[in-house]
C-alpha cells in the first residue's frame, strides 16, 4: 500500500485579528514617538492626540476607531481578502524561503508567522509573537509584498541584531540598516513581487551602498559591514 504524501504546512498565514490590529496601531505610535520615520501632518496630529492619553486610554481609543471594521459584514470581507492573500502566498512561499535562506546563509528560523490585516498607515511586527501587519485596503499582492519585506526584517533581527549592537550602533542606526536591506528584494525577488520596494527617502544613499556591495560580493556579512561603516561615519 503506497504511503500517504506529506503536505508541508504553510508557514505564513494571513489572518483577521482585531487585538493584533490594535497592537499594530500602537507600534506605529511607538515608532512616531521615537522619531524612526516621518509622517504626514494628518497622522502626526492623530499620534499626538494618542500620546496625550494614558496607555489604557490609547488602546481603548484605537479599539473604538476600529470597532466598525470588525462588524460581521466588514469582517467577512476582510476574511475573504485574507483567504486570497493566503492563496497567492502559497504559490510563492517555498521559493521565497529558499532564496532568503540562500541570501543570509542561515535557515529561516520560524515555523509559523501570522500576517495580520490592519487599517493602520504603517505596518509593524512582533518577532517574539511571530506576526506582522499588512494593509486591508490594498490588493492581494500588497499582502505578499509586505510579507517579504517584514520577513527580511525577521531574518535581520534574528541573526544580525547582536552584531549591530556589538558594533555600538544606536537603535536608530540599526533601524536605518534594517530598513535599507530590503533593497535586496528588488534584486533577488523581483519576479515574486507586484511592486518595487522603494524604502524611505532618507535611506536612499544607504540603500545604494547596500545594492552596490551586494551586486559585487553576494555576501550578506560583507555588505552589512559596509552598511555599518556608512552609518558610523554619518
mmCIF file of the C-alpha atoms, coordinates in Angstrom:
data_MODEL
# 
_entry.id   MODEL 
# 
loop_
_atom_site.group_PDB 
_atom_site.id 
_atom_site.type_symbol 
_atom_site.label_atom_id 
_atom_site.label_alt_id 
_atom_site.label_comp_id 
_atom_site.label_asym_id 
_atom_site.label_entity_id 
_atom_site.label_seq_id 
_atom_site.pdbx_PDB_ins_code 
_atom_site.Cartn_x 
_atom_site.Cartn_y 
_atom_site.Cartn_z 
_atom_site.occupancy 
_atom_site.B_iso_or_equiv 
_atom_site.pdbx_formal_charge 
_atom_site.auth_seq_id 
_atom_site.auth_comp_id 
_atom_site.auth_asym_id 
_atom_site.auth_atom_id 
_atom_site.pdbx_PDB_model_num 
ATOM 1   C CA . UNK A 1 1   ? 0.000   0.000  0.000   1.00 0.00 ? 1   UNK A CA 1 
ATOM 2   C CA . UNK A 1 2   ? 1.584   3.345  -1.026  1.00 0.00 ? 2   UNK A CA 1 
ATOM 3   C CA . UNK A 1 3   ? 2.382   5.766  1.772   1.00 0.00 ? 3   UNK A CA 1 
ATOM 4   C CA . UNK A 1 4   ? 0.465   8.997  2.027   1.00 0.00 ? 4   UNK A CA 1 
ATOM 5   C CA . UNK A 1 5   ? 2.277   12.068 0.729   1.00 0.00 ? 5   UNK A CA 1 
ATOM 6   C CA . UNK A 1 6   ? 3.117   14.529 3.489   1.00 0.00 ? 6   UNK A CA 1 
ATOM 7   C CA . UNK A 1 7   ? 1.741   18.004 2.848   1.00 0.00 ? 7   UNK A CA 1 
ATOM 8   C CA . UNK A 1 8   ? 4.056   20.682 4.210   1.00 0.00 ? 8   UNK A CA 1 
ATOM 9   C CA . UNK A 1 9   ? 2.266   23.282 6.309   1.00 0.00 ? 9   UNK A CA 1 
ATOM 10  C CA . UNK A 1 10  ? 2.234   26.849 5.018   1.00 0.00 ? 10  UNK A CA 1 
ATOM 11  C CA . UNK A 1 11  ? 4.460   28.968 7.283   1.00 0.00 ? 11  UNK A CA 1 
ATOM 12  C CA . UNK A 1 12  ? 2.861   32.375 6.744   1.00 0.00 ? 12  UNK A CA 1 
ATOM 13  C CA . UNK A 1 13  ? -0.904  32.653 7.205   1.00 0.00 ? 13  UNK A CA 1 
ATOM 14  C CA . UNK A 1 14  ? -2.828  35.889 6.719   1.00 0.00 ? 14  UNK A CA 1 
ATOM 15  C CA . UNK A 1 15  ? -5.456  36.412 9.415   1.00 0.00 ? 15  UNK A CA 1 
ATOM 16  C CA . UNK A 1 16  ? -8.069  38.867 10.697  1.00 0.00 ? 16  UNK A CA 1 
ATOM 17  C CA . UNK A 1 17  ? -7.375  39.623 14.357  1.00 0.00 ? 17  UNK A CA 1 
ATOM 18  C CA . UNK A 1 18  ? -8.691  42.802 15.985  1.00 0.00 ? 18  UNK A CA 1 
ATOM 19  C CA . UNK A 1 19  ? -6.406  42.610 19.029  1.00 0.00 ? 19  UNK A CA 1 
ATOM 20  C CA . UNK A 1 20  ? -3.257  42.333 16.924  1.00 0.00 ? 20  UNK A CA 1 
ATOM 21  C CA . UNK A 1 21  ? -4.536  45.090 14.646  1.00 0.00 ? 21  UNK A CA 1 
ATOM 22  C CA . UNK A 1 22  ? -4.773  47.331 17.711  1.00 0.00 ? 22  UNK A CA 1 
ATOM 23  C CA . UNK A 1 23  ? -1.222  46.359 18.687  1.00 0.00 ? 23  UNK A CA 1 
ATOM 24  C CA . UNK A 1 24  ? -0.056  47.349 15.214  1.00 0.00 ? 24  UNK A CA 1 
ATOM 25  C CA . UNK A 1 25  ? -1.507  50.838 15.677  1.00 0.00 ? 25  UNK A CA 1 
ATOM 26  C CA . UNK A 1 26  ? 0.367   51.072 18.993  1.00 0.00 ? 26  UNK A CA 1 
ATOM 27  C CA . UNK A 1 27  ? 3.615   50.022 17.279  1.00 0.00 ? 27  UNK A CA 1 
ATOM 28  C CA . UNK A 1 28  ? 3.061   52.835 14.786  1.00 0.00 ? 28  UNK A CA 1 
ATOM 29  C CA . UNK A 1 29  ? 2.644   55.218 17.707  1.00 0.00 ? 29  UNK A CA 1 
ATOM 30  C CA . UNK A 1 30  ? 5.898   53.960 19.258  1.00 0.00 ? 30  UNK A CA 1 
ATOM 31  C CA . UNK A 1 31  ? 7.866   54.494 16.031  1.00 0.00 ? 31  UNK A CA 1 
ATOM 32  C CA . UNK A 1 32  ? 6.433   58.008 15.764  1.00 0.00 ? 32  UNK A CA 1 
ATOM 33  C CA . UNK A 1 33  ? 7.341   58.787 19.380  1.00 0.00 ? 33  UNK A CA 1 
ATOM 34  C CA . UNK A 1 34  ? 10.899  57.578 18.792  1.00 0.00 ? 34  UNK A CA 1 
ATOM 35  C CA . UNK A 1 35  ? 11.165  59.536 15.512  1.00 0.00 ? 35  UNK A CA 1 
ATOM 36  C CA . UNK A 1 36  ? 12.028  56.461 13.467  1.00 0.00 ? 36  UNK A CA 1 
ATOM 37  C CA . UNK A 1 37  ? 10.132  57.695 10.412  1.00 0.00 ? 37  UNK A CA 1 
ATOM 38  C CA . UNK A 1 38  ? 8.339   60.811 9.203   1.00 0.00 ? 38  UNK A CA 1 
ATOM 39  C CA . UNK A 1 39  ? 4.581   61.125 8.753   1.00 0.00 ? 39  UNK A CA 1 
ATOM 40  C CA . UNK A 1 40  ? 2.101   63.457 7.109   1.00 0.00 ? 40  UNK A CA 1 
ATOM 41  C CA . UNK A 1 41  ? 0.643   66.230 9.331   1.00 0.00 ? 41  UNK A CA 1 
ATOM 42  C CA . UNK A 1 42  ? -2.667  64.353 9.423   1.00 0.00 ? 42  UNK A CA 1 
ATOM 43  C CA . UNK A 1 43  ? -1.141  61.245 11.004  1.00 0.00 ? 43  UNK A CA 1 
ATOM 44  C CA . UNK A 1 44  ? 1.194   63.273 13.228  1.00 0.00 ? 44  UNK A CA 1 
ATOM 45  C CA . UNK A 1 45  ? -1.828  65.086 14.676  1.00 0.00 ? 45  UNK A CA 1 
ATOM 46  C CA . UNK A 1 46  ? -3.544  61.751 15.394  1.00 0.00 ? 46  UNK A CA 1 
ATOM 47  C CA . UNK A 1 47  ? -0.470  60.350 17.121  1.00 0.00 ? 47  UNK A CA 1 
ATOM 48  C CA . UNK A 1 48  ? -0.009  63.492 19.231  1.00 0.00 ? 48  UNK A CA 1 
ATOM 49  C CA . UNK A 1 49  ? -3.598  63.133 20.465  1.00 0.00 ? 49  UNK A CA 1 
ATOM 50  C CA . UNK A 1 50  ? -2.962  59.489 21.347  1.00 0.00 ? 50  UNK A CA 1 
ATOM 51  C CA . UNK A 1 51  ? 0.291   60.307 23.152  1.00 0.00 ? 51  UNK A CA 1 
ATOM 52  C CA . UNK A 1 52  ? -1.617  62.726 25.379  1.00 0.00 ? 52  UNK A CA 1 
ATOM 53  C CA . UNK A 1 53  ? -3.670  59.786 26.701  1.00 0.00 ? 53  UNK A CA 1 
ATOM 54  C CA . UNK A 1 54  ? -2.739  57.162 29.263  1.00 0.00 ? 54  UNK A CA 1 
ATOM 55  C CA . UNK A 1 55  ? -1.654  53.761 27.837  1.00 0.00 ? 55  UNK A CA 1 
ATOM 56  C CA . UNK A 1 56  ? -5.024  52.224 28.669  1.00 0.00 ? 56  UNK A CA 1 
ATOM 57  C CA . UNK A 1 57  ? -6.951  55.114 27.151  1.00 0.00 ? 57  UNK A CA 1 
ATOM 58  C CA . UNK A 1 58  ? -4.855  54.932 23.979  1.00 0.00 ? 58  UNK A CA 1 
ATOM 59  C CA . UNK A 1 59  ? -5.775  51.318 23.494  1.00 0.00 ? 59  UNK A CA 1 
ATOM 60  C CA . UNK A 1 60  ? -9.452  51.995 24.134  1.00 0.00 ? 60  UNK A CA 1 
ATOM 61  C CA . UNK A 1 61  ? -9.419  54.916 21.700  1.00 0.00 ? 61  UNK A CA 1 
ATOM 62  C CA . UNK A 1 62  ? -7.899  52.796 18.923  1.00 0.00 ? 62  UNK A CA 1 
ATOM 63  C CA . UNK A 1 63  ? -10.318 49.944 19.660  1.00 0.00 ? 63  UNK A CA 1 
ATOM 64  C CA . UNK A 1 64  ? -13.226 52.359 19.284  1.00 0.00 ? 64  UNK A CA 1 
ATOM 65  C CA . UNK A 1 65  ? -11.837 53.622 15.947  1.00 0.00 ? 65  UNK A CA 1 
ATOM 66  C CA . UNK A 1 66  ? -11.626 50.059 14.645  1.00 0.00 ? 66  UNK A CA 1 
ATOM 67  C CA . UNK A 1 67  ? -14.925 48.790 16.026  1.00 0.00 ? 67  UNK A CA 1 
ATOM 68  C CA . UNK A 1 68  ? -16.961 49.217 12.842  1.00 0.00 ? 68  UNK A CA 1 
ATOM 69  C CA . UNK A 1 69  ? -14.292 47.486 10.745  1.00 0.00 ? 69  UNK A CA 1 
ATOM 70  C CA . UNK A 1 70  ? -14.883 44.320 12.756  1.00 0.00 ? 70  UNK A CA 1 
ATOM 71  C CA . UNK A 1 71  ? -18.666 44.296 12.481  1.00 0.00 ? 71  UNK A CA 1 
ATOM 72  C CA . UNK A 1 72  ? -19.854 40.970 10.979  1.00 0.00 ? 72  UNK A CA 1 
ATOM 73  C CA . UNK A 1 73  ? -20.272 42.290 7.371   1.00 0.00 ? 73  UNK A CA 1 
ATOM 74  C CA . UNK A 1 74  ? -16.891 44.068 7.340   1.00 0.00 ? 74  UNK A CA 1 
ATOM 75  C CA . UNK A 1 75  ? -15.120 41.158 8.998   1.00 0.00 ? 75  UNK A CA 1 
ATOM 76  C CA . UNK A 1 76  ? -16.465 38.744 6.362   1.00 0.00 ? 76  UNK A CA 1 
ATOM 77  C CA . UNK A 1 77  ? -14.903 40.902 3.634   1.00 0.00 ? 77  UNK A CA 1 
ATOM 78  C CA . UNK A 1 78  ? -11.588 41.054 5.476   1.00 0.00 ? 78  UNK A CA 1 
ATOM 79  C CA . UNK A 1 79  ? -11.578 37.277 5.883   1.00 0.00 ? 79  UNK A CA 1 
ATOM 80  C CA . UNK A 1 80  ? -12.160 36.935 2.137   1.00 0.00 ? 80  UNK A CA 1 
ATOM 81  C CA . UNK A 1 81  ? -9.156  39.176 1.440   1.00 0.00 ? 81  UNK A CA 1 
ATOM 82  C CA . UNK A 1 82  ? -7.038  37.139 3.870   1.00 0.00 ? 82  UNK A CA 1 
ATOM 83  C CA . UNK A 1 83  ? -8.003  33.942 2.019   1.00 0.00 ? 83  UNK A CA 1 
ATOM 84  C CA . UNK A 1 84  ? -6.958  35.492 -1.273  1.00 0.00 ? 84  UNK A CA 1 
ATOM 85  C CA . UNK A 1 85  ? -3.630  36.549 0.206   1.00 0.00 ? 85  UNK A CA 1 
ATOM 86  C CA . UNK A 1 86  ? -3.079  33.046 1.589   1.00 0.00 ? 86  UNK A CA 1 
ATOM 87  C CA . UNK A 1 87  ? -3.750  31.501 -1.808  1.00 0.00 ? 87  UNK A CA 1 
ATOM 88  C CA . UNK A 1 88  ? -1.314  33.870 -3.521  1.00 0.00 ? 88  UNK A CA 1 
ATOM 89  C CA . UNK A 1 89  ? 1.381   33.373 -0.869  1.00 0.00 ? 89  UNK A CA 1 
ATOM 90  C CA . UNK A 1 90  ? 1.061   29.588 -1.018  1.00 0.00 ? 90  UNK A CA 1 
ATOM 91  C CA . UNK A 1 91  ? 2.245   29.700 -4.630  1.00 0.00 ? 91  UNK A CA 1 
ATOM 92  C CA . UNK A 1 92  ? 5.455   31.551 -3.766  1.00 0.00 ? 92  UNK A CA 1 
ATOM 93  C CA . UNK A 1 93  ? 6.342   30.714 -0.168  1.00 0.00 ? 93  UNK A CA 1 
ATOM 94  C CA . UNK A 1 94  ? 8.666   27.780 -0.872  1.00 0.00 ? 94  UNK A CA 1 
ATOM 95  C CA . UNK A 1 95  ? 10.592  29.789 -3.448  1.00 0.00 ? 95  UNK A CA 1 
ATOM 96  C CA . UNK A 1 96  ? 10.824  32.792 -1.147  1.00 0.00 ? 96  UNK A CA 1 
ATOM 97  C CA . UNK A 1 97  ? 12.070  30.780 1.839   1.00 0.00 ? 97  UNK A CA 1 
ATOM 98  C CA . UNK A 1 98  ? 14.698  29.027 -0.293  1.00 0.00 ? 98  UNK A CA 1 
ATOM 99  C CA . UNK A 1 99  ? 16.034  32.340 -1.575  1.00 0.00 ? 99  UNK A CA 1 
ATOM 100 C CA . UNK A 1 100 ? 16.035  34.161 1.749   1.00 0.00 ? 100 UNK A CA 1 
ATOM 101 C CA . UNK A 1 101 ? 17.972  31.305 3.329   1.00 0.00 ? 101 UNK A CA 1 
ATOM 102 C CA . UNK A 1 102 ? 20.490  31.421 0.485   1.00 0.00 ? 102 UNK A CA 1 
ATOM 103 C CA . UNK A 1 103 ? 20.940  35.195 0.846   1.00 0.00 ? 103 UNK A CA 1 
ATOM 104 C CA . UNK A 1 104 ? 21.564  35.034 4.594   1.00 0.00 ? 104 UNK A CA 1 
ATOM 105 C CA . UNK A 1 105 ? 23.305  31.627 4.506   1.00 0.00 ? 105 UNK A CA 1 
ATOM 106 C CA . UNK A 1 106 ? 21.178  30.734 7.501   1.00 0.00 ? 106 UNK A CA 1 
ATOM 107 C CA . UNK A 1 107 ? 17.937  28.785 7.975   1.00 0.00 ? 107 UNK A CA 1 
ATOM 108 C CA . UNK A 1 108 ? 14.575  30.503 8.149   1.00 0.00 ? 108 UNK A CA 1 
ATOM 109 C CA . UNK A 1 109 ? 14.030  30.487 11.888  1.00 0.00 ? 109 UNK A CA 1 
ATOM 110 C CA . UNK A 1 110 ? 10.236  30.411 12.092  1.00 0.00 ? 110 UNK A CA 1 
ATOM 111 C CA . UNK A 1 111 ? 7.774   27.543 11.721  1.00 0.00 ? 111 UNK A CA 1 
ATOM 112 C CA . UNK A 1 112 ? 4.697   29.801 11.698  1.00 0.00 ? 112 UNK A CA 1 
ATOM 113 C CA . UNK A 1 113 ? 4.081   33.513 11.192  1.00 0.00 ? 113 UNK A CA 1 
ATOM 114 C CA . UNK A 1 114 ? 0.789   35.440 11.064  1.00 0.00 ? 114 UNK A CA 1 
ATOM 115 C CA . UNK A 1 115 ? 0.163   38.279 8.635   1.00 0.00 ? 115 UNK A CA 1 
ATOM 116 C CA . UNK A 1 116 ? -2.457  40.482 10.294  1.00 0.00 ? 116 UNK A CA 1 
ATOM 117 C CA . UNK A 1 117 ? -4.715  42.683 8.177   1.00 0.00 ? 117 UNK A CA 1 
ATOM 118 C CA . UNK A 1 118 ? -4.593  46.240 9.504   1.00 0.00 ? 118 UNK A CA 1 
ATOM 119 C CA . UNK A 1 119 ? -6.123  49.651 8.815   1.00 0.00 ? 119 UNK A CA 1 
ATOM 120 C CA . UNK A 1 120 ? -3.009  51.474 10.060  1.00 0.00 ? 120 UNK A CA 1 
ATOM 121 C CA . UNK A 1 121 ? -0.807  53.635 7.850   1.00 0.00 ? 121 UNK A CA 1 
ATOM 122 C CA . UNK A 1 122 ? 2.337   51.767 8.959   1.00 0.00 ? 122 UNK A CA 1 
ATOM 123 C CA . UNK A 1 123 ? 2.911   48.062 9.287   1.00 0.00 ? 123 UNK A CA 1 
ATOM 124 C CA . UNK A 1 124 ? 4.710   46.826 12.356  1.00 0.00 ? 124 UNK A CA 1 
ATOM 125 C CA . UNK A 1 125 ? 5.705   43.398 13.577  1.00 0.00 ? 125 UNK A CA 1 
ATOM 126 C CA . UNK A 1 126 ? 6.373   41.394 16.720  1.00 0.00 ? 126 UNK A CA 1 
ATOM 127 C CA . UNK A 1 127 ? 9.065   38.784 16.216  1.00 0.00 ? 127 UNK A CA 1 
ATOM 128 C CA . UNK A 1 128 ? 8.609   37.240 19.663  1.00 0.00 ? 128 UNK A CA 1 
ATOM 129 C CA . UNK A 1 129 ? 4.940   36.507 18.938  1.00 0.00 ? 129 UNK A CA 1 
ATOM 130 C CA . UNK A 1 130 ? 5.594   35.884 15.235  1.00 0.00 ? 130 UNK A CA 1 
ATOM 131 C CA . UNK A 1 131 ? 3.309   38.291 13.459  1.00 0.00 ? 131 UNK A CA 1 
ATOM 132 C CA . UNK A 1 132 ? 3.488   41.261 11.129  1.00 0.00 ? 132 UNK A CA 1 
ATOM 133 C CA . UNK A 1 133 ? 0.814   43.614 9.812   1.00 0.00 ? 133 UNK A CA 1 
ATOM 134 C CA . UNK A 1 134 ? -0.252  44.355 6.251   1.00 0.00 ? 134 UNK A CA 1 
ATOM 135 C CA . UNK A 1 135 ? -2.852  46.626 4.677   1.00 0.00 ? 135 UNK A CA 1 
ATOM 136 C CA . UNK A 1 136 ? -6.521  45.697 4.456   1.00 0.00 ? 136 UNK A CA 1 
ATOM 137 C CA . UNK A 1 137 ? -7.018  48.444 1.854   1.00 0.00 ? 137 UNK A CA 1 
ATOM 138 C CA . UNK A 1 138 ? -4.771  47.261 -0.973  1.00 0.00 ? 138 UNK A CA 1 
ATOM 139 C CA . UNK A 1 139 ? -4.780  44.372 -3.396  1.00 0.00 ? 139 UNK A CA 1 
ATOM 140 C CA . UNK A 1 140 ? -3.900  40.755 -2.670  1.00 0.00 ? 140 UNK A CA 1 
ATOM 141 C CA . UNK A 1 141 ? -0.293  41.123 -3.772  1.00 0.00 ? 141 UNK A CA 1 
ATOM 142 C CA . UNK A 1 142 ? 0.278   44.071 -1.452  1.00 0.00 ? 142 UNK A CA 1 
ATOM 143 C CA . UNK A 1 143 ? -0.057  41.449 1.282   1.00 0.00 ? 143 UNK A CA 1 
ATOM 144 C CA . UNK A 1 144 ? 2.529   39.133 -0.220  1.00 0.00 ? 144 UNK A CA 1 
ATOM 145 C CA . UNK A 1 145 ? 4.875   42.051 -0.931  1.00 0.00 ? 145 UNK A CA 1 
ATOM 146 C CA . UNK A 1 146 ? 4.582   43.176 2.693   1.00 0.00 ? 146 UNK A CA 1 
ATOM 147 C CA . UNK A 1 147 ? 5.251   39.624 3.888   1.00 0.00 ? 147 UNK A CA 1 
ATOM 148 C CA . UNK A 1 148 ? 8.566   39.570 2.025   1.00 0.00 ? 148 UNK A CA 1 
ATOM 149 C CA . UNK A 1 149 ? 9.536   42.978 3.399   1.00 0.00 ? 149 UNK A CA 1 
ATOM 150 C CA . UNK A 1 150 ? 8.717   42.090 7.005   1.00 0.00 ? 150 UNK A CA 1 
ATOM 151 C CA . UNK A 1 151 ? 10.273  38.626 6.840   1.00 0.00 ? 151 UNK A CA 1 
ATOM 152 C CA . UNK A 1 152 ? 13.504  40.273 5.717   1.00 0.00 ? 152 UNK A CA 1 
ATOM 153 C CA . UNK A 1 153 ? 13.298  42.192 8.998   1.00 0.00 ? 153 UNK A CA 1 
ATOM 154 C CA . UNK A 1 154 ? 12.644  38.962 10.904  1.00 0.00 ? 154 UNK A CA 1 
ATOM 155 C CA . UNK A 1 155 ? 15.803  37.409 9.472   1.00 0.00 ? 155 UNK A CA 1 
ATOM 156 C CA . UNK A 1 156 ? 17.907  40.529 10.007  1.00 0.00 ? 156 UNK A CA 1 
ATOM 157 C CA . UNK A 1 157 ? 16.937  40.991 13.643  1.00 0.00 ? 157 UNK A CA 1 
ATOM 158 C CA . UNK A 1 158 ? 17.201  37.275 14.423  1.00 0.00 ? 158 UNK A CA 1 
ATOM 159 C CA . UNK A 1 159 ? 20.709  36.876 13.051  1.00 0.00 ? 159 UNK A CA 1 
ATOM 160 C CA . UNK A 1 160 ? 22.301  40.351 12.925  1.00 0.00 ? 160 UNK A CA 1 
ATOM 161 C CA . UNK A 1 161 ? 20.866  42.457 15.748  1.00 0.00 ? 161 UNK A CA 1 
ATOM 162 C CA . UNK A 1 162 ? 23.599  41.305 18.135  1.00 0.00 ? 162 UNK A CA 1 
ATOM 163 C CA . UNK A 1 163 ? 26.296  42.109 15.568  1.00 0.00 ? 163 UNK A CA 1 
ATOM 164 C CA . UNK A 1 164 ? 24.959  45.646 15.206  1.00 0.00 ? 164 UNK A CA 1 
ATOM 165 C CA . UNK A 1 165 ? 24.731  46.118 18.966  1.00 0.00 ? 165 UNK A CA 1 
ATOM 166 C CA . UNK A 1 166 ? 28.290  44.862 19.449  1.00 0.00 ? 166 UNK A CA 1 
ATOM 167 C CA . UNK A 1 167 ? 29.381  47.500 16.942  1.00 0.00 ? 167 UNK A CA 1 
ATOM 168 C CA . UNK A 1 168 ? 27.900  50.128 19.238  1.00 0.00 ? 168 UNK A CA 1 
ATOM 169 C CA . UNK A 1 169 ? 25.112  51.174 16.897  1.00 0.00 ? 169 UNK A CA 1 
ATOM 170 C CA . UNK A 1 170 ? 22.154  53.106 18.248  1.00 0.00 ? 170 UNK A CA 1 
ATOM 171 C CA . UNK A 1 171 ? 18.589  51.900 17.872  1.00 0.00 ? 171 UNK A CA 1 
ATOM 172 C CA . UNK A 1 172 ? 18.071  54.452 15.101  1.00 0.00 ? 172 UNK A CA 1 
ATOM 173 C CA . UNK A 1 173 ? 21.190  53.308 13.209  1.00 0.00 ? 173 UNK A CA 1 
ATOM 174 C CA . UNK A 1 174 ? 20.056  49.686 13.423  1.00 0.00 ? 174 UNK A CA 1 
ATOM 175 C CA . UNK A 1 175 ? 16.610  50.745 12.204  1.00 0.00 ? 175 UNK A CA 1 
ATOM 176 C CA . UNK A 1 176 ? 18.175  52.517 9.219   1.00 0.00 ? 176 UNK A CA 1 
ATOM 177 C CA . UNK A 1 177 ? 20.245  49.487 8.218   1.00 0.00 ? 177 UNK A CA 1 
ATOM 178 C CA . UNK A 1 178 ? 17.388  47.033 8.714   1.00 0.00 ? 178 UNK A CA 1 
ATOM 179 C CA . UNK A 1 179 ? 15.033  49.086 6.556   1.00 0.00 ? 179 UNK A CA 1 
ATOM 180 C CA . UNK A 1 180 ? 17.666  49.676 3.890   1.00 0.00 ? 180 UNK A CA 1 
ATOM 181 C CA . UNK A 1 181 ? 18.474  45.985 3.427   1.00 0.00 ? 181 UNK A CA 1 
ATOM 182 C CA . UNK A 1 182 ? 15.044  45.424 1.893   1.00 0.00 ? 182 UNK A CA 1 
ATOM 183 C CA . UNK A 1 183 ? 16.543  46.808 -1.309  1.00 0.00 ? 183 UNK A CA 1 
ATOM 184 C CA . UNK A 1 184 ? 17.679  43.202 -1.825  1.00 0.00 ? 184 UNK A CA 1 
ATOM 185 C CA . UNK A 1 185 ? 14.050  42.321 -2.541  1.00 0.00 ? 185 UNK A CA 1 
ATOM 186 C CA . UNK A 1 186 ? 14.342  44.281 -5.790  1.00 0.00 ? 186 UNK A CA 1 
ATOM 187 C CA . UNK A 1 187 ? 17.483  42.388 -6.777  1.00 0.00 ? 187 UNK A CA 1 
ATOM 188 C CA . UNK A 1 188 ? 16.649  38.836 -5.722  1.00 0.00 ? 188 UNK A CA 1 
ATOM 189 C CA . UNK A 1 189 ? 12.837  38.589 -5.561  1.00 0.00 ? 189 UNK A CA 1 
ATOM 190 C CA . UNK A 1 190 ? 11.590  40.848 -8.341  1.00 0.00 ? 190 UNK A CA 1 
ATOM 191 C CA . UNK A 1 191 ? 9.777   38.003 -10.135 1.00 0.00 ? 191 UNK A CA 1 
ATOM 192 C CA . UNK A 1 192 ? 7.766   37.256 -6.976  1.00 0.00 ? 192 UNK A CA 1 
ATOM 193 C CA . UNK A 1 193 ? 6.780   40.847 -6.265  1.00 0.00 ? 193 UNK A CA 1 
ATOM 194 C CA . UNK A 1 194 ? 3.935   43.026 -7.507  1.00 0.00 ? 194 UNK A CA 1 
ATOM 195 C CA . UNK A 1 195 ? 5.579   46.347 -6.583  1.00 0.00 ? 195 UNK A CA 1 
ATOM 196 C CA . UNK A 1 196 ? 9.066   47.779 -6.151  1.00 0.00 ? 196 UNK A CA 1 
ATOM 197 C CA . UNK A 1 197 ? 10.395  48.006 -2.591  1.00 0.00 ? 197 UNK A CA 1 
ATOM 198 C CA . UNK A 1 198 ? 11.283  51.708 -2.597  1.00 0.00 ? 198 UNK A CA 1 
ATOM 199 C CA . UNK A 1 199 ? 12.121  52.218 1.077   1.00 0.00 ? 199 UNK A CA 1 
ATOM 200 C CA . UNK A 1 200 ? 12.214  55.568 2.871   1.00 0.00 ? 200 UNK A CA 1 
ATOM 201 C CA . UNK A 1 201 ? 13.626  58.646 1.090   1.00 0.00 ? 201 UNK A CA 1 
ATOM 202 C CA . UNK A 1 202 ? 16.160  59.243 3.866   1.00 0.00 ? 202 UNK A CA 1 
ATOM 203 C CA . UNK A 1 203 ? 17.692  55.807 3.191   1.00 0.00 ? 203 UNK A CA 1 
ATOM 204 C CA . UNK A 1 204 ? 18.399  56.383 -0.494  1.00 0.00 ? 204 UNK A CA 1 
ATOM 205 C CA . UNK A 1 205 ? 22.198  56.654 -0.113  1.00 0.00 ? 205 UNK A CA 1 
ATOM 206 C CA . UNK A 1 206 ? 22.478  53.698 2.273   1.00 0.00 ? 206 UNK A CA 1 
ATOM 207 C CA . UNK A 1 207 ? 20.305  51.521 0.037   1.00 0.00 ? 207 UNK A CA 1 
ATOM 208 C CA . UNK A 1 208 ? 22.598  52.415 -2.846  1.00 0.00 ? 208 UNK A CA 1 
ATOM 209 C CA . UNK A 1 209 ? 25.663  51.321 -0.860  1.00 0.00 ? 209 UNK A CA 1 
ATOM 210 C CA . UNK A 1 210 ? 23.991  48.022 0.053   1.00 0.00 ? 210 UNK A CA 1 
ATOM 211 C CA . UNK A 1 211 ? 22.930  47.434 -3.543  1.00 0.00 ? 211 UNK A CA 1 
ATOM 212 C CA . UNK A 1 212 ? 26.430  48.106 -4.897  1.00 0.00 ? 212 UNK A CA 1 
ATOM 213 C CA . UNK A 1 213 ? 28.093  45.853 -2.320  1.00 0.00 ? 213 UNK A CA 1 
ATOM 214 C CA . UNK A 1 214 ? 25.585  43.042 -2.853  1.00 0.00 ? 214 UNK A CA 1 
ATOM 215 C CA . UNK A 1 215 ? 26.000  43.067 -6.641  1.00 0.00 ? 215 UNK A CA 1 
ATOM 216 C CA . UNK A 1 216 ? 29.783  42.934 -6.190  1.00 0.00 ? 216 UNK A CA 1 
ATOM 217 C CA . UNK A 1 217 ? 30.041  40.322 -3.422  1.00 0.00 ? 217 UNK A CA 1 
ATOM 218 C CA . UNK A 1 218 ? 26.728  38.490 -2.961  1.00 0.00 ? 218 UNK A CA 1 
ATOM 219 C CA . UNK A 1 219 ? 27.860  38.240 0.655   1.00 0.00 ? 219 UNK A CA 1 
ATOM 220 C CA . UNK A 1 220 ? 25.459  39.451 3.363   1.00 0.00 ? 220 UNK A CA 1 
ATOM 221 C CA . UNK A 1 221 ? 28.118  39.777 6.076   1.00 0.00 ? 221 UNK A CA 1 
ATOM 222 C CA . UNK A 1 222 ? 30.424  41.873 3.883   1.00 0.00 ? 222 UNK A CA 1 
ATOM 223 C CA . UNK A 1 223 ? 27.508  44.026 2.756   1.00 0.00 ? 223 UNK A CA 1 
ATOM 224 C CA . UNK A 1 224 ? 26.422  44.539 6.363   1.00 0.00 ? 224 UNK A CA 1 
ATOM 225 C CA . UNK A 1 225 ? 29.967  45.647 7.238   1.00 0.00 ? 225 UNK A CA 1 
ATOM 226 C CA . UNK A 1 226 ? 29.738  48.289 4.511   1.00 0.00 ? 226 UNK A CA 1 
ATOM 227 C CA . UNK A 1 227 ? 26.373  49.475 5.857   1.00 0.00 ? 227 UNK A CA 1 
ATOM 228 C CA . UNK A 1 228 ? 27.685  49.665 9.425   1.00 0.00 ? 228 UNK A CA 1 
ATOM 229 C CA . UNK A 1 229 ? 30.723  51.661 8.317   1.00 0.00 ? 229 UNK A CA 1 
ATOM 230 C CA . UNK A 1 230 ? 28.463  54.092 6.487   1.00 0.00 ? 230 UNK A CA 1 
ATOM 231 C CA . UNK A 1 231 ? 26.094  54.817 9.382   1.00 0.00 ? 231 UNK A CA 1 
ATOM 232 C CA . UNK A 1 232 ? 29.018  55.158 11.797  1.00 0.00 ? 232 UNK A CA 1 
ATOM 233 C CA . UNK A 1 233 ? 30.653  57.893 9.753   1.00 0.00 ? 233 UNK A CA 1 
ATOM 234 C CA . UNK A 1 234 ? 27.471  59.922 9.253   1.00 0.00 ? 234 UNK A CA 1 
# 
